[in-house]
Amino acid sequence: MPEAPSARPEYLDYSYDMFLSSIDGEQSEAIRFSDWIDKVEADGRYPFEAARLGAQRPATRVRRTDGTEVELLNFSSYNYLGYGVHPEVIEAAKQALDQYGLGACSSPVQAGTLDLHSQLERNLLDFVGLPGRGVSLFSSGYAVNTGTISAVMKRRHHIVLDKSVHMSILEGAQLSRAKIHYFEHNDPESLRTILEELAPSGRRILVCTEGVFSADGDFGALGEIVPLAKSYGAQVLVDEAHSFGVAGPNGRGVAEAQGVLDQVDYLVITFSKALGGVGGALITTHELARYVNWYARCRMFSCAMDPAVTAGVARAVELLGSSDGDARRKRVLANAAQLRESLSDVDIGPSKSWIVPVIYGPEDRTILLADYLMRRGHEGSVMEFPAVPVGQARIRLFVTSEHTPSQIQRCAAAMHDAAEHFGFVTTDRREEPSQ
Ligand SMILES: Cc1ncc(COP(=O)(O)O)c(C=O)c1O
């Protein structure tokens, strides 16, 4: 007798690392991976890579890869302060497009530096308010980390990473060929033990951490970690990708909130999060910024930021420093607090920020869960191993200043419904460190 078909599709038993590589010349890993996508698509459940049909607003429409279109309540794009759709930002970008054309058409060190780039640099320096600093602009936030770290650190140096830092920091460290060490996440004592051992060598040491960690939405313990690193003669890189513009009394980031902004040697910011654009910047001493401009290979050998985005981001930075920025910061903090509060009976880990992960656990729920939510008009950014530890797969919800209280309520209701349906309701909350 033929076997009854199993109700559970075999494509659920995948993991990202299954496809990483194989040794044959046929590149069978790529073929197997592509087959896996075909199978999920054939079942009408592929939830990834759905094309946006409009701007990244709280309500949006997407076309899934099978051609079906869905209206979505969008909690899965950054645009934390809504500047990606601000009329003045869009107008500045349009004007730049008319005046400067589509692209910068050269490396920034050669013919690619536009007047607009200098304007953006000035706006950033005015906004962060640190005298004697310089700026190095990059075409992505990712490139700020890989370019900067590999430019300033070399084989004989030491890099000490928080265990949870972003891939771009790790990749920058690997590119530099310096010796890499890890301290326990947000744990000054673990960092101290490592620095104690490394400092006597007199070699250059770089400690890297973040303002808001993007998988858990917790704040870096910068108030302790930065002075500790400095006391051992180490330099410090703080990636404020998710916190620049949002955290701190003036929006300068978590380092500002915790009173250590002026001690940070390399302040990394991206334009893709609170500013709703693309690109990034390093803020450091005037001398180091000049050095990185020339020695960060992904900057030197790559085209400068395009005119439209540069002008839009420059305008957004001006707005960040005005009462408009204050009002948006207030709204995003209130919205995030409302969402975290509404999700108090599911596991949101140690989140205290505008990144709120709903941790559902096993990776094999991801496809069905994401598909389930999408069919009901909801989407969060799903994240699973190897981006987070095995068994801690999650839906990351990004809250913005533009969400309304009723949209936040609907999102929380959808998470509760999914939690019931997939059986991951829990009141077993982890300990929350304070900012
Ligand atoms: C901590 C951190 N740094 C850097 C980046 C890269 O930024 P971008 O996407 O702007 O290149 C990200 C992206 O999400 C991030 O989370």
The ligand as an SDF file (V2000), in Angstrom:
LIG
                    3D

 16 16  0  0  0  0  0  0  0  0999 V2000
   24.3180   46.8880   14.3160 C   0  0  0  0  0  0  0  0  0  0  0  0
   24.2970   47.0650   12.8230 C   0  0  0  0  0  0  0  0  0  0  0  0
   25.3650   47.6220   12.2230 N   0  0  0  0  0  0  0  0  0  0  0  0
   25.4050   47.7880   10.8900 C   0  0  0  0  0  0  0  0  0  0  0  0
   24.3450   47.4180   10.0870 C   0  0  0  0  0  0  0  0  0  0  0  0
   24.4180   47.6220    8.6100 C   0  0  0  0  0  0  0  0  0  0  0  0
   23.7220   48.7780    8.2800 O   0  0  0  0  0  0  0  0  0  0  0  0
   23.1490   49.0250    6.8220 P   0  0  0  0  0  0  0  0  0  0  0  0
   21.9840   48.1170    6.6630 O   0  0  0  0  0  0  0  0  0  0  0  0
   22.7640   50.4560    6.8690 O   0  0  0  0  0  0  0  0  0  0  0  0
   24.2430   48.7330    5.8620 O   0  0  0  0  0  0  0  0  0  0  0  0
   23.2230   46.8450   10.6640 C   0  0  0  0  0  0  0  0  0  0  0  0
   22.0900   46.4320    9.8080 C   0  0  0  0  0  0  0  0  0  0  0  0
   21.0480   46.0790   10.1780 O   0  0  0  0  0  0  0  0  0  0  0  0
   23.1930   46.6610   12.0730 C   0  0  0  0  0  0  0  0  0  0  0  0
   22.1410   46.0860   12.6670 O   0  0  0  0  0  0  0  0  0  0  0  0
  1  2  1  0
  2  3  1  0
  2 15  2  0
  3  4  2  0
  4  5  1  0
  5  6  1  0
  5 12  2  0
  6  7  1  0
  7  8  1  0
  8  9  2  0
  8 10  1  0
  8 11  1  0
 12 13  1  0
 12 15  1  0
 13 14  2  0
 15 16  1  0
M  END
$$$$
